[in-house]
Amino acid sequence: LVSHTRLLVSDETKATQAVLHHLREIERRGIHLRQGYRSLHEFTVTRLGYSDGAAARRIQAMRLIRDLPETETMLIEGTLTIETMSVLQRHFQTAKPKLEEKRKLVAQAQSQSRREIERTLGRPETQAVYLKPETLKKLEAL
C-alpha cells in the first residue's frame, strides 16, 4: 500500500508539472481570452474545475517557473511545493526584487513550510477569525 501510494504521489507530481506547462501555453496563446474568459484564473476555475485557491496557486507556480525555470526542478524534487511557489511569486509581484534576490529567496525557501517562508519574507502570519453568529448577522445587515 505504501509503495503504491508513493507511486501515485510521483504520478501526481508529473501530472502537476504537465498542468503547469499547459497553463503556461494557454496563457501564452491567449486561449482563455479567445474563449471568453476575462482571466486565466477565471478559465482555470470555470473551465478546468479548480477551486479558487487551487487555481491561484497553480497560476502563481506556473509564473514562477516561467520567470525562474530552475524552480521546476525544485518542484519535481519536492524541495518546493505549489503552495510555497505561490507565496514566493506573490511576494515577487509586489516587492519586485531583482533576479539575484529572487534566486536567493528561492534557495532559502527550499524545504521550508509556507509559514517559514512568510516569516523570511517578512509577511505577517494569517490568523483565522471566528465571529459569533449574531456578529455575522449584524455585518450582513450593513
N, C-alpha and C positions, 0 to 999 in steps of 0.2 A: 504494500500500500504506500509506504513512504517513497520507495523508488519510483513508483508510478506518479506520485504527486510531484516529485522533483522533475520528472519528465514533462508533466503538464505545465509546471512553472517555467521551464525552459521554452516550451512552445508558446506560452503566453508572452514571454519577453520578445520572442521573434515576431509574434503577431503584432505586438505593440509597436515594435520598430517599423514594421511594414505599414501600419496605420499612420504613423508619423510621416513616413515617406509619401504616402498617398495624400495626406492633408497638405503637405508642402506643395505638391504638384497641383492639387486642386486650387490652392491659393495662388500659386504662380500663374496658372492659366486663367484664373478668374471664373472658374466653372460655377462656383457658388453664386456669383453675381449674375451670370447669364441665366441661371435657373431661378432667379428672382429673390434670392436671399440677400438681406442687407449686409450681412457679415458672415465670416467663416464660422463664428460662434453659433449664430442662428442656424446655419446649414448643419453644423455638427450636432446640434440638439434636435432640430426638427427632422432632418433627413436621415441622419445616422442613428438617432435614438439615444444619444448620451445624455446624462443629467447635466445641468448647468456646470456644476463643479468639475465633473469628469471632462467635459468638453474644454473648459478653460484650461485645465491642467495639461491636456494633450496639445492644445494650440500653443501654449507657452513653451512646453518642452520642445515642440517642433521648431519654434522660432529660435530657441536657444541652440539647437543642433544646427540650424541654418546659419546662425551667427558664429558659433564656435563648434565646428564639426567634430572636434575631439571628444565632445560630450556624448556623442552617440556611442562610442566605445565604452565610456563610463556607465551608460545606461545598460548596455549589454552585459558588462561585467558585474553590475549590481552595486557599484560604488556611488551612483546617483540614481535616484528614483524619479518617476514622473512628478511626484509632489515636490521634491527638493529642486528639481529643474524649474518647475513653475515658480517657486519662490524666488529663485535666482533671477529668472528672466523678468519677473515683475519688478524686482529691485533695479535691474539694469535699465528698464524702460523709464523709470522715474529718476534715478540718480545719474544716468548717462555716463558711467565711468569709461575710461579709455580701455582699449583692448587688453593691455597688460594687466590692468587692475581687474578686469573681468576674469582673466585666466587665473590670477592669484586667488580670487574669491572662489572660483570653481574648484581649484586644487584644495583649498581649505575646507570646502563643503563636502568633499568626498567622504562617504561613510558616516556622515552626520545626520541626525534627525532634523526634521523641519524646525523644531524649536531651537535646536543648537544653531542652525543656520540663521534663523531670525535674530538670535542674540548676537551672532557675529556681524550681521548687517545692521545692528542697532535698531531693529524693529521691535516695538512693544509686543509682548505676548498677548494673544487674544484670549479673552475670558468669556465664558458663556454667561449670559444674563438671563435669569429666570424671573418672570413677572407673575404676580398673583393674578388670577382670572379677573378680579374686579379692576385691577390696574389696566389690563388689556382692554376691557370694555370701555374704560374712560378714554384710552388712547384711540380706539376705534371710532368713538363718538366725535373726536376732533376732526 
